[in-house]
Amino acid sequence: MKLDAESIAERIVPPLLRNHRLVLALAALVTVLGAFFSAKLYADLRSDVEELLPAYAPSVVAARTIGPKVHNVTHLSIVLEGNDPDALERFSDDLAKKLRALPKEMVSTVDYKTDEQQAFIQRFGALYVDLPDLQQISAVLDKRIAWEKRHAIEGSMDLLGEPIESTPPPKFDLDAIEKKYDQATGQLTQFRNGYFQTPDGHILAMLVRPPEISTGYSANKALLDAVREAVESLKPATYDPTMKVGFDGDVSSLVEEQEALIEDLASSTAVVLIFVMLVLWLYFRRWSAILAISAALACATSTTFGLGFFLVGHLNANTAFLGSIVVGNGINVSIILTARYLEERRRGLNVADAIRKAWPATFTATFIASFGAGLAYLSLSSTDFRGFSQFGLLGGLGMGLCWLAAYLLMPPLLVLIDRDGDAMPAPPKRILGPSVAYLVERHSGWVRLASAGLLLASIVGVMTYSGNLIEYDPARLRSQKSIKNGAVFWGTKVDQVFKAYLTPIAVRAETPEELNAFTVALAERRKAKGENDPVREVRTLNSVIPADQDAKIPMLQKIRAQLTDTRINMLEPELAKRARLLRPPADLRPVTLADLPDAIRLPLVERDGTTGRIALIFPSFMGSMGPKELAEITDVIRGAIADSKGRARAVGQSLLFHDISRSILQDGPKATVLAFAVVCLLVLVAFRRLVPSLQVLSGLVLGVVWLVGWAAFARVRLNFLNFVVLPITFGIGVDYAANIVQRYWLDGPGSLGRVLRETGGAVALCSATTIIGYASLLVADSRALAGFGLLASLGEVACLTAALVALPAWVMRGSIAVDLPATPAADVQAEGKRESA
């Protein structure tokens, strides 16, 4: 059986033309069903980065197992900024009352003052002093009291007969002990008037915690809206005309990113539709052709995302914008087929004959282009990182369906829309194709020199690249709005208030004994780190409820008896002040779990009331962490879990971003190599000749090297989104070289100018629509999306330039004249048929 394009066309095209109404009716039904399920897919849009990791990633497993069992450690920060510190305090008091009146299923706690913590420390703080330190304090007091007693006896003599007055008082040497515990109390004394406020009073922060950890948009949006409504109802300007109110924290960030993603989708879709239609009109100037292309594309894209509902079920931050890319890339097949069809019509063929001529003439090149791109996308689906795999699955499916829709639906559409009697206008005057042909034919030497220079520069750029290859700072990938006046902007204000990382990493063990083993292992690892210890505080029930209380209480009662008012009043003013701070309260009793402030107690108690299995790890870093900090905190915590040989799990944003970075480094190179391998294999199988295959691949590689060189010079860092540019550029970039090389081999030597003028123009149009798909993301507010759009657009320009300009100047202009005899195009096609047979 013959499997070349001509024999396939003979079997498929006639039935499509005869039954065009039935085919189109079935296509319409598929399009409607696809659109229905596509809408359901887009309705479930998830912007949280957890959706990008594989389901078995440690961070994801921990979040799903720990999240439902523990109280929330995430929060919504309300940031007040103004010139009147007292007004900020009054406003926060009134706002707190409103927020605490919200439903308990929405708001668990509202923290903005240190009153509760200060009262607790004043009441029970003495019990947190270690027993040896209490014993040292008592000994110092004993010595001082003994001296004071002897000093009080006027004219008394010591054992050597010297006056007591000449004996200096013993030192009140408790500096080391006080310094030891100042670190714990200093976090509270740094605030102005006991509010979470900077010392100058111009910034005040409030922390609102929902009862449950939620990564869903609806619950977080409801909380943020309720808080905003409460803020607006108080009319901040009536307290202080300069007051500004902003929001930060996990709740605000999730809502902000989700809304930015939706806005970016709408803007990019509008840009794609408008500009794709514009370039189609400028190129074809024939509405029947544009309508046919649009109908075939609509069927393919709706079917792609309709099937995506069943294959994936939802969209994530990577797959959300695939609609623009599938439209920009998938339309290329219909453009190439239509361009060849119109070319045959201008030669005098009727509609049916023009279709029969164009269908096989473009079949091989578009098959290579579409399935090369599709396989490049599918190479991403071989990875475990869902940000890559789901992107690859939907992208690969889209490329395949767009090719299939073009070759099954374009013949019936053209037969229905176009008419044999219609006058075929002359093609619009081409500018790009003739210009490229003139450049390559007349100035090939300069083209070779320029392309070689760009190649050398690209190599230099890669060799001199410095800095982090991966982008570890999530703030750099956030939306511009967030940076200018959103969560990222207000987050810097929160840092000024607390000067510490607020959201801890939660560790949950299966038993209290396993948690104890973990904390011991963690302490050993922290000790080994020395000054590079990445942990500021480890909080467990053992650390928040003092040990040895039964032994401490008698000692504290003794210290209180030593520090009577009379004795304190005898001391110098500074010593008296220190002594009063040391004196325990009269009604001292052991601390219980119920005594702890809610902000400390709730995160350490599971939702079912179980205690003793949770530890909170507070990093010592402030703000965003770099690769070093992420690696250090992850190594210390997960290493301690491994050392303890328990079943503990840890969950936290820093661990999550470490897992994402690691997945990118592991899966990205694998997907890139696989994409290039399958594209090479596809080209060799499709052309079945080594020389044209190498010509296609040389054009592709040259364009990709130029892209990588530019990115290296620009110090572009890879992230969970732009890493896919390289694999899909292999698949899409091969399109242009494949079309040019195939047409040249069909038409034979001496046809280079015509090929560049005719096919080159169509290839440029294909690239233009693809660039529009990518460039539509440049209007996105998200810096991650905009960066992806820019890098992918540059990849398109590089591969197009390599295929249309550099490849003909270097390879095809000379070598094909030697490899092929001066044979008419028909003989070349016949020879290809004989070989395939």
C-alpha positions in Angstrom: 0.0 0.0 0.0 1.3 3.4 -0.9 1.6 5.8 2.0 2.9 8.9 0.2 0.9 12.1 0.2 -0.6 11.7 -3.3 -2.0 8.2 -2.6 -3.4 9.3 0.8 -5.1 12.3 -1.0 -6.6 10.1 -3.6 -8.4 8.1 -0.9 -9.5 10.9 1.4 -10.1 14.1 -0.6 -12.8 12.8 -3.0 -15.1 11.5 -0.2 -14.6 14.8 1.7 -15.7 16.8 -1.3 -18.7 14.6 -2.1 -20.0 14.5 1.5 -19.0 18.0 2.5 -22.3 18.9 4.1 -22.4 15.8 6.3 -18.7 16.3 7.3 -19.4 19.9 8.3 -22.6 19.0 10.2 -20.6 16.5 12.3 -17.8 19.1 12.8 -20.4 21.6 14.0 -21.7 19.1 16.5 -18.2 18.4 17.8 -17.4 22.1 18.0 -20.5 22.8 20.1 -19.8 19.9 22.5 -16.1 21.0 22.7 -17.1 24.5 23.5 -19.4 23.4 26.3 -16.7 21.3 28.0 -14.1 24.0 27.3 -16.1 26.5 29.3 -16.3 24.0 32.2 -12.5 23.5 32.0 -11.8 27.3 32.1 -14.3 27.7 35.0 -11.9 25.7 37.2 -8.8 27.9 37.0 -6.3 27.3 39.8 -3.5 29.8 40.2 -1.8 28.4 43.3 1.7 27.1 42.6 1.0 23.8 44.4 -0.9 22.8 41.3 2.3 22.8 39.3 4.0 20.0 41.3 3.4 16.3 41.0 0.9 14.9 43.4 3.6 12.9 45.2 5.9 15.9 45.7 6.8 16.1 49.5 5.2 19.6 49.7 2.0 18.5 48.0 1.6 15.4 50.1 2.3 17.3 53.3 -0.2 20.0 52.4 -2.9 17.5 51.7 -2.3 15.4 54.8 -1.4 18.1 57.3 -3.7 20.8 56.0 -7.1 19.3 57.1 -5.7 18.4 60.5 -4.1 21.6 61.8 -5.2 25.1 62.5 -4.2 27.8 60.0 -0.7 29.3 60.1 -1.3 31.5 57.0 -2.8 34.9 57.3 -4.2 38.1 55.7 -2.1 41.2 56.5 -3.9 44.5 56.7 -1.4 47.3 56.5 -2.2 50.8 57.7 0.1 53.7 56.7 -0.3 57.3 57.6 1.2 60.4 59.2 -0.8 60.2 62.5 0.3 57.2 64.6 -2.4 57.7 67.1 -5.1 57.7 64.4 -3.7 54.5 63.0 -4.1 52.9 66.5 -7.7 54.2 66.9 -8.6 52.9 63.4 -7.1 49.5 64.2 -9.1 49.2 67.4 -12.3 49.9 65.6 -11.5 47.7 62.7 -10.6 44.8 65.0 -14.1 45.0 66.6 -15.7 44.7 63.1 -13.5 41.9 62.0 -14.0 39.8 65.2 -17.8 40.2 64.6 -17.4 38.3 61.2 -18.5 34.7 61.1 -16.2 32.2 62.9 -15.9 30.1 59.8 -14.4 33.1 58.1 -12.2 34.7 60.8 -10.4 32.7 63.6 -8.2 35.4 65.1 -7.3 39.0 64.7 -3.9 40.0 66.0 -2.6 43.6 66.0 -1.5 44.2 69.6 0.9 42.6 72.1 -1.5 43.1 75.1 -2.3 39.4 75.4 1.3 38.3 75.0 2.6 41.0 77.4 0.0 40.0 80.1 1.0 36.4 79.7 4.7 37.1 80.0 4.1 39.3 83.1 2.0 36.6 84.6 4.0 33.5 83.7 7.3 34.7 82.3 9.4 33.7 85.3 8.5 30.0 84.7 10.2 30.1 81.3 13.6 30.8 83.0 15.7 27.7 83.1 16.1 26.2 86.6 19.9 26.7 86.7 19.4 30.3 85.9 16.9 30.7 88.7 19.3 29.1 91.1 22.0 31.6 89.9 19.6 34.5 90.4 18.8 33.4 93.9 22.5 33.0 94.8 23.2 36.5 93.5 20.3 37.9 95.6 21.5 36.0 98.7 25.0 37.6 98.4 23.5 41.0 97.9 21.0 40.7 100.8 23.8 39.5 103.1 25.9 42.5 102.2 23.0 44.8 102.7 22.3 43.3 106.2 25.9 43.8 107.3 26.1 47.2 105.7 23.0 48.2 107.7 24.8 47.7 111.1 26.4 51.0 111.7 30.1 50.8 112.6 30.3 47.1 112.3 33.6 45.4 111.6 34.4 42.4 109.4 36.5 39.4 110.7 39.8 41.3 109.9 38.8 44.3 111.9 38.1 46.5 108.9 35.0 48.6 108.7 32.2 47.0 106.7 31.7 50.2 104.8 35.0 49.7 103.0 33.8 46.4 101.5 32.3 46.9 98.1 28.8 45.5 97.4 28.8 42.2 95.4 28.1 42.7 91.8 24.5 42.3 90.6 25.9 40.1 87.8 22.9 38.9 85.8 23.7 40.5 82.5 24.3 37.2 80.7 21.0 35.8 81.9 19.1 39.0 81.0 20.6 39.0 77.6 19.6 35.4 77.1 15.9 36.1 77.7 15.8 39.5 76.1 15.6 37.9 72.7 12.3 36.3 73.6 10.8 39.5 75.0 12.4 41.9 72.6 10.1 40.8 69.8 7.3 42.4 71.8 9.1 45.5 73.0 10.1 46.6 69.5 6.6 47.8 68.7 5.2 51.2 69.5 2.6 51.4 72.3 2.0 47.6 72.2 0.6 47.7 68.6 2.2 45.9 65.7 3.6 49.2 64.6 7.0 50.6 63.5 8.8 52.7 66.2 7.9 55.9 64.3 4.3 54.9 64.2 3.7 55.4 60.5 3.0 51.8 59.6 0.7 49.4 61.6 0.0 45.8 60.6 -3.0 43.6 61.5 -3.0 39.8 61.0 -6.3 38.1 60.3 -6.2 34.3 60.3 -9.0 32.2 58.8 -9.8 28.9 60.6 -8.6 26.6 57.8 -5.8 26.6 55.3 -7.4 27.1 51.9 -5.8 27.4 48.5 -9.2 27.8 46.9 -10.1 31.2 45.3 -13.7 31.4 46.6 -13.0 31.2 50.3 -10.0 33.5 50.2 -11.9 36.0 48.0 -14.9 36.0 50.4 -12.6 36.8 53.4 -10.7 39.6 51.5 -14.0 41.1 50.3 -15.4 41.1 53.9 -12.3 42.7 55.3 -12.3 45.4 52.5 -15.9 46.1 53.2 -15.2 46.5 56.9 -12.3 48.9 56.1 -14.4 51.0 53.8 -17.3 51.2 56.2 -15.0 53.0 58.7 -13.9 55.6 56.2 -10.1 55.7 56.9 -9.7 59.3 55.8 -11.9 60.5 58.7 -9.2 59.1 61.1 -6.2 60.4 59.1 -6.5 62.1 55.7 -3.2 60.6 54.7 -4.1 57.0 55.7 -3.6 54.3 53.1 -4.8 50.7 53.6 -3.2 47.7 51.8 -3.2 43.9 52.0 -0.6 41.3 52.0 -0.2 37.7 53.1 -1.2 34.3 51.6 -4.9 35.2 51.3 -4.3 38.4 49.5 -1.6 37.0 47.2 -3.8 34.0 46.1 -6.8 36.2 45.3 -4.6 38.8 43.5 -2.8 36.3 41.4 -6.0 34.5 40.4 -7.7 37.8 39.4 -4.6 38.9 37.5 -4.6 35.6 35.6 -8.2 35.9 34.6 -7.6 39.5 33.4 -4.5 38.4 31.5 -6.4 35.6 29.8 -9.1 38.0 28.6 -6.6 40.6 27.3 -4.4 38.0 25.5 -7.4 36.4 23.9 -8.7 39.7 22.6 -5.2 40.6 21.2 -4.9 37.2 19.5 -8.3 37.3 17.8 -7.9 40.9 16.6 -4.4 40.7 15.2 -4.7 37.2 13.8 -7.7 38.3 11.8 -5.9 41.4 10.7 -2.8 39.6 9.3 -5.1 37.0 7.6 -6.9 39.8 5.8 -3.7 41.6 4.9 -2.3 38.4 3.4 -5.3 36.8 1.8 -7.7 39.7 1.1 -10.4 37.0 0.6 -13.1 36.5 3.2 -14.0 33.0 2.0 -10.5 31.8 2.8 -10.4 33.6 6.2 -13.8 32.1 7.1 -12.7 28.6 6.2 -9.5 28.9 8.2 -11.4 30.3 11.2 -14.0 27.5 11.2 -11.4 24.8 11.0 -9.5 26.4 13.8 -12.6 26.9 16.0 -13.4 23.2 15.7 -9.9 22.1 16.6 -9.4 24.4 19.6 -12.8 23.8 21.1 -12.2 20.0 20.8 -8.8 20.3 22.3 -9.9 22.1 25.5 -13.2 20.1 25.6 -11.1 16.9 25.8 -8.8 18.7 28.3 -11.8 18.8 30.7 -11.8 15.0 30.8 -8.0 14.5 30.6 -6.9 17.1 33.1 -10.1 18.6 34.7 -8.7 22.1 35.5 -6.3 24.7 34.4 -3.2 25.8 36.3 -1.0 28.9 36.0 0.9 27.3 33.1 -2.0 25.9 31.0 -4.3 28.8 31.5 -3.0 30.8 28.5 -2.6 27.8 26.2 -5.6 28.9 24.2 -3.7 31.9 22.7 -0.8 29.7 21.9 -2.8 26.9 20.3 -4.6 29.5 18.2 -1.4 31.2 17.1 0.4 27.9 16.4 -2.5 25.7 15.2 -3.6 28.1 12.5 -0.4 27.6 10.6 -1.6 24.4 8.9 -4.7 26.0 7.5 -2.7 29.0 6.3 -0.2 26.9 4.4 -2.9 24.8 2.9 -5.0 27.8 1.9 -2.1 29.7 0.5 -1.2 26.8 -1.8 -4.9 26.4 -2.7 -5.2 30.0 -3.8 -2.0 29.7 -5.7 -3.5 26.8 -7.7 -6.7 28.7 -8.2 -4.8 31.7 -9.7 -3.3 29.2 -12.2 -6.8 28.5 -13.5 -7.8 25.4 -11.6 -11.4 25.1 -10.3 -12.1 24.6 -6.5 -12.0 20.8 -6.5 -8.9 20.5 -8.6 -7.1 23.2 -6.6 -7.9 21.4 -3.4 -6.7 18.1 -4.9 -3.4 19.8 -5.9 -2.8 21.7 -2.7 -3.8 18.9 -0.3 -0.9 16.5 -1.0 1.6 19.3 -1.9 1.5 20.7 1.6 0.8 17.4 3.5 4.3 16.3 4.4 5.7 19.7 5.4 2.7 20.6 7.6 2.7 17.1 9.0 6.3 17.5 10.1 5.6 21.0 11.4 2.4 20.1 13.3 3.5 16.8 14.7 7.0 18.1 15.4 5.4 20.8 17.5 3.0 18.3 19.0 5.7 15.8 19.9 7.7 18.7 21.4 4.8 19.6 23.5 4.2 15.9 24.4 7.8 15.6 25.5 6.9 17.9 28.4 4.1 15.5 29.4 6.9 12.9 30.0 7.9 14.9 33.1 6.4 14.6 36.6 6.1 18.4 37.0 2.4 19.1 36.4 3.3 22.6 35.2 5.1 20.9 32.3 3.2 17.7 31.8 -0.3 19.2 31.6 1.0 22.0 29.4 2.6 19.4 27.1 -0.5 17.2 27.0 -2.9 20.0 26.0 -0.4 21.6 23.6 0.4 18.4 21.9 -3.3 17.5 21.6 -4.0 20.9 20.1 -1.3 20.7 17.5 -2.5 17.3 16.3 -6.2 18.3 16.2 -5.4 21.5 14.4 -3.6 19.6 11.6 -6.3 17.0 11.5 -9.1 19.6 11.3 -7.3 21.5 8.5 -7.0 18.5 6.2 -10.5 17.1 7.0 -12.5 20.3 7.2 -10.8 22.7 4.8 -11.8 20.8 1.6 -15.5 20.7 2.6 -15.4 24.3 3.8 -13.8 25.6 0.6 -16.2 23.7 -1.5 -19.1 25.2 0.4 -17.8 28.8 0.7 -15.8 29.3 -2.5 -17.3 29.2 -6.0 -15.7 28.2 -9.2 -17.1 31.2 -11.0 -15.6 33.7 -8.5 -12.9 35.8 -10.0 -9.6 35.2 -8.3 -8.0 38.6 -7.5 -4.3 39.0 -8.0 -2.4 38.3 -4.8 -1.6 41.4 -2.7 1.8 42.8 -3.4 4.3 40.9 -1.3 7.0 42.7 0.5 8.7 40.3 2.8 9.1 37.3 0.4 10.6 39.3 -2.4 12.8 41.3 0.0 14.2 38.0 1.5 14.7 36.5 -2.0 16.6 39.6 -3.1 18.8 39.6 0.0 19.7 35.9 -0.2 20.3 35.9 -4.0 22.3 39.2 -4.2 24.0 39.4 -0.8 24.4 35.8 0.4 28.0 36.6 1.5 26.9 39.3 3.9 24.1 37.0 5.2 26.6 34.3 5.9 28.9 36.7 7.7 26.1 38.1 9.8 24.6 34.8 10.8 28.1 33.4 11.7 28.7 36.5 13.8 25.4 36.0 15.6 26.3 32.4 16.2 29.6 33.3 17.7 28.0 36.0 19.8 25.5 33.5 21.1 28.3 31.1 22.1 30.0 33.9 23.9 26.8 34.8 25.7 26.3 31.2 27.0 30.0 30.9 28.0 29.9 34.2 30.0 26.6 33.6 31.7 26.8 34.3 35.5 24.4 34.3 38.4 21.5 32.0 39.3 20.1 30.0 36.4 16.8 29.4 38.1 14.5 32.2 39.4 14.0 31.5 43.1 12.3 34.7 44.1 8.5 34.3 43.5 8.1 38.1 43.9 9.9 38.5 40.5 7.2 36.4 38.8 4.2 38.2 40.3 2.0 40.8 38.6 3.1 44.3 38.0 0.1 45.5 39.9 1.1 43.5 42.9 4.6 45.0 42.8 3.4 48.6 42.3 0.5 48.7 44.8 -0.5 45.2 45.7 0.6 42.4 48.0 4.3 42.6 47.1 4.3 46.3 47.7 2.6 46.1 51.0 4.6 43.1 52.0 7.7 45.3 52.2 5.8 47.4 54.7 5.0 44.4 56.8 8.6 43.5 56.9 9.4 46.9 58.3 7.0 46.2 61.2 8.0 42.7 62.2 11.5 42.4 60.8 11.0 38.7 60.6 9.6 35.9 58.5 6.0 35.5 59.7 4.7 32.3 58.2 6.3 29.3 59.8 7.0 25.9 58.3 4.7 23.4 60.0 5.9 19.9 60.9 3.5 17.2 62.1 4.6 13.9 63.5 2.4 10.8 64.1 3.2 10.7 67.8 4.7 13.0 70.4 7.6 10.7 70.7 8.4 11.0 67.0 8.1 14.8 67.3 10.6 14.8 70.2 13.0 12.7 68.1 12.6 15.3 65.2 13.3 18.3 67.5 16.4 16.6 68.9 17.7 15.8 65.3 16.8 19.4 64.3 18.8 20.8 67.2 21.8 18.7 66.2 21.7 20.0 62.6 21.3 23.6 63.7 24.2 23.2 66.0 26.3 21.9 63.2 25.4 24.9 61.1 26.7 27.3 63.7 26.4 30.9 62.6 24.7 29.8 59.4 21.7 28.3 61.2 18.7 29.1 59.0 16.2 28.7 61.8 15.2 31.6 64.1 12.8 29.7 66.4 11.4 26.2 66.9 8.0 26.3 68.6 6.4 23.2 70.2 4.2 22.6 73.2 7.4 21.6 75.1 8.9 25.1 74.3 5.7 27.1 75.0 4.8 25.3 78.3 7.8 25.5 80.6 9.6 22.4 81.9 10.3 21.6 85.6 7.5 23.8 86.8 7.2 21.9 90.1 10.8 22.5 90.9 10.7 26.1 89.6 7.8 27.3 91.7 9.5 26.9 95.1 12.6 28.6 93.8 10.5 31.5 92.4 8.7 31.8 95.7 12.0 32.1 97.4 13.1 34.8 94.9 9.9 36.7 95.6 10.5 36.5 99.3 14.1 37.8 98.8 12.9 40.7 96.7 10.7 42.5 99.2 9.6 46.1 98.5 11.9 47.3 101.4 14.9 45.6 99.9 14.2 46.8 96.4 13.8 50.4 97.6 17.3 50.2 99.1 18.9 49.6 95.7 20.1 52.2 93.2 17.2 53.2 90.8 18.6 51.2 87.9 19.1 48.1 90.0 15.7 48.5 91.6 14.1 48.6 88.2 15.8 45.3 87.2 14.9 43.7 90.5 11.2 44.5 90.1 11.3 42.8 86.7 12.8 39.7 88.3 10.2 39.4 91.1 7.6 36.7 90.3 3.9 37.4 90.9 2.4 36.5 94.2 -0.2 34.1 92.8 2.2 32.1 90.6 1.0 28.7 89.5 1.9 26.2 86.7 1.2 27.2 83.1 -1.5 25.1 81.4 -2.4 24.9 77.7 -5.5 27.0 78.3 -3.3 29.8 79.6 -1.4 30.3 76.3 -2.5 33.2 74.0 -4.6 32.0 71.1 -2.0 33.1 68.6 0.5 30.7 70.2 -1.8 27.9 71.3 -4.0 27.3 68.2 -1.3 26.5 65.7 0.2 23.9 68.0 -3.1 22.1 68.6 -4.7 19.9 66.0 -8.3 20.6 64.9 -9.5 17.6 66.8 -7.8 18.7 70.0 -4.8 16.4 69.8 -1.6 17.9 71.2 2.1 17.3 71.1 2.6 16.4 67.5 3.2 19.8 65.8 6.3 21.9 65.6 6.5 25.4 64.0 9.8 26.3 62.4 10.4 30.0 61.9 13.2 30.8 59.3 15.8 33.4 60.3 15.5 35.1 56.9 13.3 38.1 56.2 11.4 38.5 52.9 12.0 36.3 49.9 14.6 33.6 50.0 17.2 32.9 47.4 18.5 29.5 46.3 20.9 29.3 49.1 18.4 30.1 51.8 15.8 27.7 50.3 18.3 24.9 50.1 19.5 25.5 53.7 16.1 25.6 55.4 14.9 22.6 53.3 18.0 20.6 54.1 17.9 21.3 57.8 14.2 20.4 58.2 13.9 17.4 55.9 17.3 16.2 57.0 16.1 16.2 60.6 13.0 14.3 59.6 15.1 11.7 57.9 17.5 11.5 60.9 14.7 11.0 63.4 13.5 8.0 61.3 9.9 9.0 62.0 6.8 9.7 59.8 6.8 13.4 60.2 5.9 15.7 57.3 6.7 19.4 56.8 4.7 22.0 54.8 5.6 25.6 54.1 6.0 28.0 51.2 9.8 27.8 51.3 9.7 24.0 50.9 7.2 24.4 48.1 9.3 26.7 46.1 12.4 24.5 46.7 10.5 21.5 45.3 9.4 23.6 42.2 13.0 24.7 41.6 14.3 21.1 41.9 11.6 19.8 39.6 12.5 22.4 37.0 16.1 21.4 37.1 15.3 17.7 37.0 12.5 17.7 34.4 13.4 20.7 32.2 16.6 19.3 30.6 14.9 15.9 30.2 12.0 17.4 28.3 14.3 19.5 26.2 16.5 16.6 25.0 13.5 14.5 24.4 11.8 17.2 22.3 14.9 17.6 20.1 15.2 13.9 19.7 11.6 13.3 18.6 11.8 16.3 16.2 15.0 14.9 14.6 13.3 11.5 14.2 10.2 12.9 12.7 12.1 14.9 10.2 14.2 11.9 9.1 11.1 9.7 8.8 9.1 12.3 6.9 11.8 13.3 4.4 13.4 9.9 4.1 16.6 11.5 2.8 19.5 12.6 4.9 20.5 15.8 3.0 17.1 17.6 3.3 16.7 16.4 6.8 20.0 17.8 7.8 19.1 21.1 6.1 15.9 21.4 8.1 17.6 20.5 11.4 20.5 22.9 10.7 18.1 25.8 10.3 16.3 24.8 13.5 19.5 24.5 15.6 20.8 27.8 14.3 17.6 29.6 15.4 17.6 27.9 18.8 21.3 28.8 19.4 20.5 32.4 18.6 17.7 32.4 21.1 19.7 30.8 23.8 22.6 33.3 23.2 20.3 36.3 23.5 18.7 34.9 26.7 22.2 34.4 28.1 23.3 38.0 27.3 20.0 39.3 28.8 20.7 37.1 31.9 17.2 35.6 31.7 16.5 33.2 34.6 14.5 30.1 34.1 11.2 29.6 36.0 8.3 27.2 36.1 6.9 28.9 33.0 9.6 30.0 30.5 11.5 26.7 30.7 8.9 25.3 28.2 10.1 27.8 25.6 13.0 25.7 24.4 11.2 22.4 24.0 8.2 24.0 22.1 10.6 26.1 20.0 12.2 22.9 18.7 8.7 21.7 17.6 7.4 25.0 16.2 10.7 26.3 14.8 11.1 23.2 12.6 7.9 24.2 10.8 9.6 27.0 8.8 12.7 25.2 7.7 10.6 22.1 6.8 8.2 24.1 4.5 11.1 25.9 2.7 13.2 22.8 2.2 10.3 20.7 1.0 9.1 23.2 -1.5 12.7 23.7 -2.8 13.2 20.0 -3.2 9.9 19.7 -5.1 10.6 22.6 -7.5 14.2 21.8 -8.1 17.4 24.0 -8.6 16.9 27.5 -9.7 13.6 27.9 -7.8 15.0 29.4 -4.7 13.8 32.9 -5.5 10.3 31.7 -6.3 10.2 29.5 -3.2 11.2 32.4 -0.9 8.7 34.8 -2.6 5.8 32.3 -2.5 6.2 29.8 0.3 8.4 32.2 2.2 5.6 34.7 2.5 3.2 32.0 3.7 5.8 30.8 6.2 6.3 34.3 7.4 2.5 34.6 7.9 2.5 31.4 9.9 5.2 32.8 12.1 3.3 36.1 12.4 0.3 34.3 13.8 2.4 32.3 16.2 4.3 35.4 17.3 0.9 37.1 17.8 -0.1 34.2 20.1 3.0 34.6 22.1 3.2 38.4 22.0 -0.4 38.7 23.2 1.1 37.7 26.6 3.2 40.8 26.6 0.2 42.8 27.6 -0.2 40.5 30.7 0.2 42.0 34.1 2.0 38.9 35.3 5.7 39.2 34.8 6.0 35.5 34.4 3.5 35.5 31.5 5.1 38.6 29.9 8.6 37.1 30.2 7.4 33.9 28.6 5.7 35.8 25.8 8.9 37.8 25.1 11.2 34.8 25.1 8.9 32.7 23.0 8.4 35.5 20.5 12.2 36.0 20.2 12.5 32.2 19.6 10.0 32.5 16.7 11.9 35.4 15.2 15.2 33.6 15.5 13.9 30.4 13.9 12.1 32.3 11.1 15.2 34.3 10.3 17.3 31.2 10.3 14.9 29.3 7.9 14.2 32.2 5.5 17.6 33.9 5.4 20.5 32.1 6.9 19.6 28.5 5.8 19.2 29.4 2.0 22.3 31.5 2.1 24.5 28.8 3.7 23.1 25.5 2.6 20.4 25.4 0.0 21.8 27.9 -2.5 24.8 25.7 -3.2 24.3 22.2 -2.1 21.0 21.4 -3.7 22.2 22.3 -7.1 24.8 19.5 -6.7 22.6 17.0 -5.0 19.7 17.3 -7.4 19.9 17.3 -11.2 18.0 19.9 -13.1 14.8 17.9 -13.1 11.3 19.4 -13.4 9.2 19.5 -10.3 6.8 16.8 -11.5 9.7 14.4 -12.0 10.9 15.0 -8.5 7.5 14.3 -7.1 7.2 11.1 -9.2 10.6 10.0 -8.0 9.4 10.5 -4.4 6.3 8.4 -5.1 8.5 5.6 -6.5 10.6 5.6 -3.5 7.7 5.5 -1.1 6.1 2.7 -3.0 
